[in-house]
Amino acid sequence: MCERRERAWVSELVEVRPFGEGRALVATGSIPPGTRLIALAHVFVDLPSKYTIQLGEHLHQAGTEEADDFMNHSCAPNVTIDFEALEVRSILPIAAGELVTFDYNICEWDMREPFSCRCGASRCIGEIRGFRHLTAAQRRSLEPYLSPYLRRRLAEGRVPGGGDDDERQVS
């Protein structure tokens, strides 16, 4: 793992701005794919909240009221999390003024606060409840970006069959 950070490092290419009824992370300039935008703080908690990122069954990167807490969800995201380095990196070109978004399902097994997605993506899945609730096809589409924790659960067969299936073992 990388050096320990008490606070997040945030690129000048992004900033938190008013958005709708709250705030969101927005690009301040043109961002090419592969750009490091945030190095997450190494602050961890046992229990999830609306602003945590799940790293293990009882390990979550804590919400620290910094820029990463304002990344909105999208079913067609433009950033992902490098879980080894605990960094946020762009995966698509991002234009100035565009929201910086990631797919919450790449790290959350079961969302603490599920919600109806309004991302507007053509492949929007609607209700965001966490990886465990995705269909097998939806899970496969996220595999390149999954957290090590969710990868382990998949490898151990500790996921339901998909969609409305129960919590049985996957073969």
Backbone as numpy.savetxt, mean C-alpha at the origin, in Angstrom:
# Nx Ny Nz CAx CAy CAz Cx Cy Cz
18.33 -5.11 6.11 17.48 -3.93 6.11 18.37 -2.68 6.11
17.82 -1.55 5.94 18.54 -0.30 5.82 18.72 0.39 7.18
19.32 1.55 7.15 19.54 2.32 8.38 18.21 2.65 9.06
18.24 2.74 10.38 17.04 3.03 11.16 16.69 4.51 11.04
15.39 4.78 10.77 14.91 6.16 10.62 13.80 6.43 11.62
13.97 7.44 12.44 12.91 7.85 13.38 11.81 8.65 12.68
12.20 9.35 11.63 11.27 10.15 10.83 11.41 9.74 9.37
10.39 9.95 8.60 10.43 9.63 7.17 11.29 10.66 6.43
11.95 10.19 5.38 12.58 11.09 4.42 11.58 11.24 3.28
11.35 12.47 2.83 10.36 12.72 1.77 11.01 13.55 0.66
10.89 13.06 -0.56 11.41 13.76 -1.73 10.69 15.10 -1.93
11.41 16.05 -2.51 10.79 17.34 -2.85 9.84 17.21 -4.04
9.78 16.01 -4.65 8.89 15.77 -5.78 7.44 15.49 -5.37
7.20 15.40 -4.05 5.84 15.17 -3.55 5.57 16.07 -2.34
4.29 16.37 -2.15 3.89 17.12 -0.96 2.44 16.82 -0.63
2.08 17.04 0.62 0.71 16.86 1.06 -0.06 18.14 0.78
-1.21 17.97 0.11 -2.06 19.12 -0.25 -3.51 18.83 0.12
-4.32 19.89 0.26 -5.76 19.65 0.47 -6.35 18.87 -0.69
-7.25 17.95 -0.38 -7.88 17.13 -1.40 -9.24 16.68 -0.87
-10.29 17.02 -1.59 -11.63 16.64 -1.14 -11.89 17.17 0.26
-12.28 16.28 1.15 -12.55 16.68 2.54 -11.34 16.50 3.44
-10.20 16.14 2.85 -9.00 15.89 3.66 -7.76 16.38 2.96
-6.73 15.55 3.00 -5.46 15.87 2.34 -4.96 14.62 1.61
-4.08 14.84 0.64 -3.54 13.73 -0.15 -2.11 14.07 -0.56
-1.36 13.02 -0.89 0.00 13.20 -1.39 -0.08 13.44 -2.89
0.59 14.50 -3.35 0.51 14.94 -4.74 1.92 15.18 -5.28
2.13 14.88 -6.55 3.42 15.14 -7.20 3.58 16.64 -7.43
4.75 17.17 -7.10 5.03 18.58 -7.33 5.70 18.82 -8.68
6.17 17.74 -9.29 6.82 17.81 -10.59 6.68 16.47 -11.28
7.23 16.37 -12.46 7.19 15.13 -13.23 8.09 14.09 -12.56
7.56 12.88 -12.38 8.30 11.82 -11.70 8.41 10.61 -12.62
9.64 10.19 -12.94 9.79 8.99 -13.78 9.64 7.71 -12.94
9.35 6.58 -13.58 9.28 5.30 -12.86 10.61 4.99 -12.17
10.52 4.35 -11.02 11.72 3.95 -10.28 12.26 5.00 -9.33
11.58 6.13 -9.20 12.05 7.21 -8.34 11.68 6.94 -6.89
12.65 7.08 -6.00 12.39 6.95 -4.56 11.72 8.23 -4.09
10.53 8.09 -3.52 9.76 9.26 -3.08 9.71 9.42 -1.57
9.68 8.30 -0.85 9.61 8.35 0.61 10.41 7.19 1.18
11.21 7.46 2.20 11.83 6.42 3.01 11.05 6.42 4.32
10.31 5.35 4.56 9.40 5.28 5.70 10.14 5.30 7.04
9.51 5.90 8.03 10.06 5.90 9.39 10.03 4.49 9.95
11.02 4.17 10.75 11.09 2.86 11.39 10.42 2.96 12.76
9.12 3.14 12.72 8.30 3.20 13.92 7.24 2.13 13.73
7.17 1.19 14.69 6.33 0.01 14.51 5.37 -0.18 15.68
4.22 -0.76 15.38 3.20 -1.05 16.39 2.67 -2.47 16.17
2.00 -3.01 17.19 1.43 -4.36 17.13 0.09 -4.41 16.42
-0.70 -3.34 16.57 -2.07 -3.35 16.06 -2.23 -2.41 14.88
-3.07 -2.78 13.91 -3.28 -1.92 12.74 -4.15 -0.71 13.05
-4.00 0.31 12.24 -4.90 1.46 12.25 -5.10 1.86 10.80
-5.84 2.92 10.60 -6.10 3.42 9.26 -4.81 3.82 8.54
-3.77 4.17 9.29 -2.55 4.71 8.70 -1.33 3.80 8.81
-1.51 2.54 9.19 -0.37 1.63 9.29 -0.20 0.82 8.02
1.00 0.26 7.86 1.32 -0.63 6.74 1.71 -1.96 7.36
0.99 -3.02 7.02 1.23 -4.32 7.63 2.49 -4.97 7.09
3.38 -5.35 8.02 4.64 -6.01 7.68 4.68 -7.44 8.20
3.84 -7.77 9.15 3.77 -9.11 9.74 2.43 -9.27 10.41
2.17 -10.48 10.93 0.87 -10.72 11.53 0.56 -9.71 12.64
1.56 -9.40 13.45 1.40 -8.42 14.54 2.48 -7.34 14.46
2.85 -6.97 13.23 3.86 -5.94 13.02 3.38 -4.99 11.93
3.29 -3.72 12.27 2.79 -2.69 11.35 3.69 -1.47 11.43
4.05 -0.92 10.27 4.76 0.36 10.25 3.72 1.39 10.66
4.05 2.17 11.67 3.06 3.06 12.28 2.79 4.30 11.46
1.57 4.79 11.56 1.25 6.10 11.03 1.98 7.13 11.86
2.71 8.03 11.21 3.52 9.02 11.93 3.12 10.45 11.58
1.96 10.58 10.91 1.46 11.89 10.47 2.41 12.56 9.48
3.17 11.72 8.76 4.07 12.23 7.72 3.45 11.94 6.36
4.16 12.27 5.30 3.64 12.21 3.93 3.02 10.87 3.56
3.63 9.76 3.99 3.11 8.45 3.60 1.71 8.18 4.13
1.33 8.82 5.21 -0.03 8.66 5.75 -1.10 9.25 4.83
-0.69 10.02 3.84 -1.64 10.70 2.96 -1.67 10.12 1.55
-1.03 8.95 1.37 -1.11 8.27 0.08 -2.47 7.59 0.00
-3.24 7.93 -1.00 -4.54 7.31 -1.20 -4.40 5.97 -1.89
-5.43 5.15 -1.75 -5.49 3.87 -2.45 -5.93 4.09 -3.89
-5.41 3.24 -4.78 -5.93 3.15 -6.14 -5.79 1.71 -6.59
-6.75 1.23 -7.35 -6.68 -0.10 -7.94 -5.75 -0.10 -9.15
-5.33 1.08 -9.61 -4.33 1.25 -10.67 -3.28 2.25 -10.14
-2.46 1.81 -9.18 -1.55 2.73 -8.48 -0.37 3.17 -9.33
0.26 4.28 -8.89 1.46 4.75 -9.59 2.72 4.60 -8.74
2.58 4.12 -7.50 3.73 3.80 -6.65 3.52 2.46 -5.98
4.60 1.91 -5.47 4.55 0.69 -4.66 5.52 0.86 -3.51
5.53 -0.13 -2.63 6.43 -0.10 -1.48 7.53 -1.13 -1.71
8.76 -0.68 -1.57 9.91 -1.58 -1.54 10.01 -2.01 -0.08
9.54 -3.21 0.22 9.46 -3.66 1.60 10.83 -3.96 2.20
11.80 -4.31 1.39 13.15 -4.57 1.90 13.76 -3.28 2.44
13.64 -2.20 1.69 14.22 -0.92 2.08 13.24 -0.04 2.86
11.97 -0.45 2.92 10.89 0.37 3.50 10.86 1.74 2.84
10.72 1.71 1.51 10.65 2.94 0.73 9.48 2.89 -0.24
8.99 4.06 -0.59 7.94 4.20 -1.59 8.62 4.61 -2.89
8.34 3.86 -3.96 8.95 4.12 -5.28 7.87 4.18 -6.35
8.08 5.06 -7.32 7.13 5.16 -8.44 7.27 3.94 -9.34
6.15 3.48 -9.88 6.17 2.37 -10.84 5.66 2.80 -12.21
5.12 4.00 -12.28 4.63 4.60 -13.52 5.09 6.05 -13.56
5.11 6.68 -14.73 5.35 8.12 -14.75 4.21 8.82 -14.01
4.56 9.84 -13.24 3.55 10.61 -12.50 3.70 12.06 -12.91
2.62 12.67 -13.33 2.64 14.07 -13.77 2.51 15.01 -12.57
3.03 16.22 -12.72 2.88 17.24 -11.68 1.39 17.44 -11.41
1.03 17.48 -10.14 -0.36 17.67 -9.73 -1.15 16.39 -9.58
-0.57 15.26 -10.01 -1.27 13.97 -9.92 -1.15 13.40 -8.50
-2.21 12.71 -8.06 -2.17 12.03 -6.77 -1.15 10.90 -6.80
-0.48 10.69 -5.70 0.45 9.57 -5.52 -0.33 8.49 -4.79
-0.50 7.33 -5.45 -1.38 6.29 -4.91 -0.71 4.92 -4.91
-1.12 4.08 -3.94 -0.68 2.69 -3.96 -1.87 1.80 -3.65
-1.74 0.51 -3.94 -2.81 -0.46 -3.71 -2.66 -1.01 -2.30
-3.57 -0.68 -1.42 -3.50 -1.11 -0.03 -3.49 -2.63 0.10
-4.00 -3.33 -0.91 -4.07 -4.78 -0.84 -2.71 -5.47 -0.97
-1.64 -4.74 -1.29 -0.32 -5.38 -1.41 0.30 -5.67 -0.05
-0.28 -5.11 1.01 0.31 -5.32 2.33 -0.71 -5.63 3.42
-1.95 -5.33 3.20 -2.95 -5.53 4.26 -3.71 -6.83 4.08
-3.61 -7.72 5.04 -4.33 -8.99 5.02 -5.82 -8.75 5.18
-6.18 -7.95 6.16 -7.58 -7.64 6.48 -7.61 -6.17 6.88
-8.23 -5.32 6.10 -8.24 -3.88 6.39 -8.91 -3.59 7.73
-8.29 -2.78 8.52 -8.85 -2.35 9.81 -10.14 -1.56 9.57
-10.12 -0.73 8.52 -11.29 0.07 8.16 -11.58 -0.11 6.67
-12.31 -1.19 6.30 -12.66 -1.39 4.88 -13.42 -0.17 4.33
-13.35 0.01 3.02 -14.03 1.17 2.42 -14.38 0.87 0.97
-15.30 1.66 0.43 -15.67 1.57 -0.98 -14.70 2.43 -1.77
-14.05 1.81 -2.74 -13.06 2.52 -3.55 -13.77 3.43 -4.55
-13.18 4.60 -4.74 -13.68 5.56 -5.73 -12.55 6.02 -6.63
-11.59 5.09 -6.91 -10.40 5.47 -7.67 -10.72 5.76 -9.14
-11.79 5.17 -9.66 -12.18 5.41 -11.04 -11.41 4.58 -12.06
-10.53 3.68 -11.61 -9.77 2.83 -12.53 -10.70 1.86 -13.24
-10.37 1.53 -14.48 -11.20 0.59 -15.24 -11.25 -0.78 -14.57
-10.22 -1.12 -13.82 -10.20 -2.41 -13.13 -10.45 -2.26 -11.62
-11.16 -1.23 -11.23 -11.47 -0.99 -9.82 -12.22 -2.20 -9.24
-11.80 -2.64 -8.06 -12.44 -3.82 -7.45 -13.59 -3.46 -6.53
-13.85 -2.19 -6.31 -15.00 -1.78 -5.51 -14.69 -1.68 -4.03
-14.98 -2.72 -3.29 -14.79 -2.72 -1.84 -13.34 -3.12 -1.50
-12.65 -2.30 -0.73 -11.28 -2.58 -0.32 -11.32 -3.12 1.10
-11.05 -4.44 1.21 -11.14 -5.11 2.51 -9.84 -5.79 2.91
-8.86 -5.87 1.99 -7.60 -6.53 2.27 -7.38 -7.72 1.35
-6.13 -8.18 1.30 -5.70 -9.24 0.40 -6.52 -10.52 0.57
-6.84 -10.85 1.77 -7.56 -12.09 2.06 -8.90 -12.17 1.32
-9.49 -11.04 1.00 -10.81 -10.99 0.38 -10.77 -10.94 -1.15
-9.58 -10.95 -1.74 -9.46 -10.86 -3.20 -9.69 -12.22 -3.85
-10.08 -12.18 -5.10 -10.19 -13.42 -5.87 -8.78 -13.90 -6.21
-8.67 -15.14 -6.64 -7.37 -15.69 -7.03 -6.75 -14.86 -8.16
-7.55 -14.43 -9.13 -7.04 -13.63 -10.25 -6.54 -12.26 -9.75
-7.26 -11.64 -8.85 -6.84 -10.35 -8.30 -5.53 -10.51 -7.53
-5.41 -11.59 -6.78 -4.17 -11.85 -6.04 -2.99 -12.01 -6.99
-3.18 -12.79 -8.04 -2.10 -13.01 -9.01 -1.62 -11.69 -9.61
-2.55 -10.78 -9.89 -2.16 -9.50 -10.50 -1.30 -8.65 -9.56
-1.40 -8.88 -8.26 -0.63 -8.11 -7.28 0.68 -8.77 -6.86
0.89 -10.02 -7.26 2.05 -10.79 -6.78 3.38 -10.06 -6.90
3.67 -9.35 -8.00 4.98 -8.69 -8.08 5.22 -7.64 -6.99
4.16 -7.14 -6.38 4.27 -6.04 -5.43 4.00 -6.43 -3.98
3.68 -7.68 -3.72 3.26 -8.10 -2.39 4.35 -7.95 -1.33
3.89 -7.68 -0.12 4.80 -7.64 1.03 5.33 -9.05 1.29
6.50 -9.16 1.90 7.00 -10.48 2.27 6.03 -11.25 3.17
5.34 -10.55 4.03 4.35 -11.19 4.90 3.26 -11.89 4.08
2.68 -11.20 3.10 1.64 -11.82 2.28 2.21 -12.92 1.40
3.44 -12.76 0.93 4.10 -13.83 0.16 4.23 -15.10 1.00
4.62 -14.94 2.28 4.73 -16.09 3.18 3.38 -16.77 3.37
2.35 -15.97 3.55 1.01 -16.55 3.73 0.61 -17.35 2.49
0.90 -16.83 1.31 0.61 -17.55 0.07 1.40 -18.86 0.01
2.70 -18.79 0.30 3.56 -19.97 0.23 3.13 -21.05 1.22
2.62 -20.63 2.36 2.17 -21.57 3.39 0.75 -22.06 3.13
0.10 -21.50 2.10 -1.28 -21.89 1.81 -2.26 -21.32 2.80
-1.88 -20.23 3.47 -2.73 -19.62 4.50 -3.59 -18.50 3.93
-4.26 -18.76 2.83 -5.18 -17.78 2.25 -6.44 -18.52 1.83
-7.57 -17.85 1.86 -8.78 -18.49 1.38 -8.71 -18.68 -0.13
-9.62 -19.46 -0.67 -9.62 -19.77 -2.09 -9.90 -18.59 -2.99
-10.43 -17.51 -2.46 -10.70 -16.32 -3.25 -12.17 -15.97 -3.27
-12.43 -14.72 -3.52 -13.82 -14.26 -3.60 -14.57 -14.53 -2.32
-15.68 -15.25 -2.41 -16.52 -15.51 -1.25 -16.20 -16.83 -0.57
-15.06 -17.47 -0.91 -14.69 -18.75 -0.31 -14.39 -18.58 1.17
-14.45 -19.70 1.89 -14.13 -19.66 3.30 -12.62 -19.73 3.50
-12.16 -19.87 4.74 -10.76 -19.78 5.13 -10.02 -21.12 5.00
-10.36 -21.96 4.03 -9.72 -23.27 3.91 -8.33 -23.16 3.28
-7.56 -24.23 3.40 -6.22 -24.30 2.83 -6.30 -24.27 1.30
-5.30 -23.66 0.67 -5.22 -23.60 -0.78 -4.22 -24.64 -1.24
-4.57 -25.43 -2.29 -3.62 -26.44 -2.76 -2.73 -25.90 -3.84
